[in-house]
Amino acid sequence: MSSHLSRRTLLLSAAALAASAGPLATVARAAAATPKVLVIGLDGALLTRIKDADAPNLDALMAAGLTAPSSIYANPLAPTLSGPGWSTLITGVWPDKHNVKDNAFTGARFTQYPDFLTRAETAKPSLTTYAVSSWAPITDTVFSGTVDTRVSTPSAEYDTGTTSRAVARLRDGNPDAVFVQLDNIDHAGHSYGAASAQYLAAIAGADTQVGQLVAAVRSRATYAAESWLIMVTADHGHTDAGGHGGSTPPERQTFLIATGPTLTPGSVRFDVKMPDVAASALAHLGIALDPAWDLDGRPVQQPAPDDFDALRPQLQTRADETGIPTGVLGFTHTPPAGWSVDNSAMGGGGVAEWRGWSFTTDEFWTRSQTDQNRECNVRARNVFAVADGDEWSDKAVTGSFDSTLVSPAYPVTGGRTATLTYTTYYRQESPQRGEVLVSYDGGTPVSVRTYTADVPSRTETVTLQVPAGTSTARVRFRYTGGNNWYWVVDGVRLVAS
């Protein structure tokens, strides 16, 4: 087979698969086939520039599967460097867990949070795993010696050698999980900048190598009996002038392009985050994700949208904000069905976008003001709720910030327990206060959690004792303050026991 796969070839293959059987039959066929994974990392690649470049193989993968733009952290969680980036992608946890803050890997917690190939080997020792990289620290340091084969390509061979080695292993061997890192896009970004013709040329070169890797998979004699999940991703972005490590949106950009048996051709999603690569690989290999692993990633094959995500079609462009580009869609005050916002005690004036609880995205909210730690809101996904007294106060206000986000009425069982979970991120400055309250059957709300100190991005779990004789519970998130900081809430769920 040619080393180049055309968009038409992959589109026809995807169409033929869809036409040959319905969704259930497709899933059944995938379950019967041998699951295999290929992860391709394109260091420093920007999705926007991939779309500008001559990249037919990447274009074909996007047409045949899922494209998911996303963003990463910035300091103080970690700078946008390769060490933290690849560690996050490969371990499935954010830097506050794996503890890689730079390219020296000092203090890394890879024993507690190992790479996904090591987890695969530990769970299923019969699996054959292979990792090859042009940037040696990935295969020398991030992947452990438990992996069957780790190759740090000699620098003289660079991406050409990395590709040829991976192609040979994919074509002639029988690996179950393969990781490949190509470095030249990042090199071009540093030397010439992401806005340069040389950066586009580097993407085109990497695209050819991606085509060779995909062709090696598809040319396997056993391919028809295999179920391949192919994922292409990046560790960080680049500035137009060149370089990364800071907090600008281009430096914080990453993406996932993925093709697999349950991923919809030509689909675009906004709920995918960097740690999902590792989780998705493990899930595809049939490895149950143990809660004790404390992963931040979740499989892309198992989307779990929340109520706020349904608001994406309603998002508006900026109103009073001036630092957000005019074309960026990113906020609404209209809550999702069943939710409400009580602004009866809310002060007047202020920046329109942030008057009371708002529903927004990382792309929009972080641009309202960079380097105030908004970039560290890593565990919220897609659309989330924000109460931001700091930004609201950037125009003249009257009164104080006092707004309450009110959930739908959830069914509960009187006399039993119920579990409230939500993702939160809270930055404190007195006299600011965040409070979670629960009411039963429309009764008086009772406080179940209070925030008066910084809380990093995390998932909260609150066990509720449901009063006897009650059948519904409603949750309230009340934020009070002024020209202080902010509170993020996402992924709210209340489940009766």
C-alpha positions, 0 to 999 in steps of 0.5 A: 500500500502507498505510504500516503492514504488519501482523504477519499480512501479513508472516507470510503472505508468509513462509509463502507463500514457504516453501510455494511452493518448498523451500530450494534453490529459494528460494536459487536464486530469490534468486540470480537476483534483483537483491540490494538492502540496506536498513539502518535504524538506531534510535539508542539503541533497546533490544530489550527495550523494543521488545518492550514497545512498540506496534511492530507493524512491528518485531514483524512483521519479527522474525516474518518473519526473524532477531532477534539480541540482542547486546552491545557494548564499554565503556571502555577500548575505547570508551564506549557513545556514538553515534560509536563505535557507528555507526562500528562498525556501518557499518565492520564493525570494532570501535573498536580498529580504526576508532579512534573513541572519542567523538562528535568522531571524532578520529583516526578511521581511515576511510581504512583501514576505510571504511564499507560503502557505500564498499566497495560502490562501490569493488568495484562502481562501478555500484551506487547507494548512498544514506545519510540520517541525522537525526544529521548526523555519520553522513552528514557524517563516517562515510560517505565522499564515494564514496557516491553520495548522502549527506543530513544531514536539516535539524534542523527536519525531524528523523526525519520528513524522514529518513523521507520522503526515504528513502521517496521514494528507495526507492519512486521511485529504484533504489538498491542499498544504503540506510542510514537513521538515525532519532534520536528514540528516543535523544532520548526516552531522554536526556530521559525515560529508557528506563523512561518512557512517552515512550521507548515512545512514541518507539519506536512512532513509529519503528516507524511510520516503519520500516513506511513504509520497508518498505512503500516497498520492497515497493511497488516495481514491480520488487520481485518481481525483487529480493532485499532484505536488510532490517536494523534495528539500534541503536548502543547502549542506555540506562539506565532513568533516561536516558543512556548512555556507561557500562558497565551492561548496558542501555547495552551492549545492541544487536540485529539484526533482519533479513529476507532470503532465507536467514534463518529466519522467527522465528529467534533467534540469539546469535552475531551481533555489531555489525560483522556488519551491514556484512559482511552487507550486502556479502555480500548484494550479492555482494561478496567479503569480502577478508581484507585488509580485516581486518573483524571482522564476518561475514555473518549469512547464513553462521553459523559456530557453534563447539563451545562454542555447542552448550552454550547449552541447558545454561547455568545460573543463578548459584551463588555470584555475587550481582551477576548477576540470578537469572534470567540463564542463563550458565554451565556446567562441562560441556564440549562433546562431545569436550572435557574440563577437567583440574582435577586440580591445581586449588585448592579452594573459591572461587566455584563458577561460576569453579572451573577453566575455565567456559563462559559468555556475555558477559551473565553473565560481565561482570555478575560484576564490571563495569569490570574490562575484561571488557566488552572481550572483543568478538571472542568470540561466543555461548558461550566458555570462561573461566578467571577467577582473579580471580572464583574468589578472591572466596571463600576458596580453598585452593591455586592456580588450575591448570586445563587445557581440552583439545580433541578429537583433530583429524586431521592429516597427519604431516610436513605443517603444520596451522593452529591458530586461536582467539579469545583475550582475556587480562588479566595479573597476575603470577604468572598464566600462560597456555599453549597446548600441543599433543600428537600421537597422545597424546604429551607436550604441547609448548608452542606459545604462552605468555601473560604480558602483556595481549593484547587481544581478537583471533584468534590463528593458530599454524602447527604442524609436524606430526611425521612418522608422526602422525595426530591433534593435541590442544590444551590451554589451561592457565591458572595463577595465583591472585587475578589476572585471566582468560583467554578462549578461543573459536572453536578450530579446527585445520585440516590443510594 
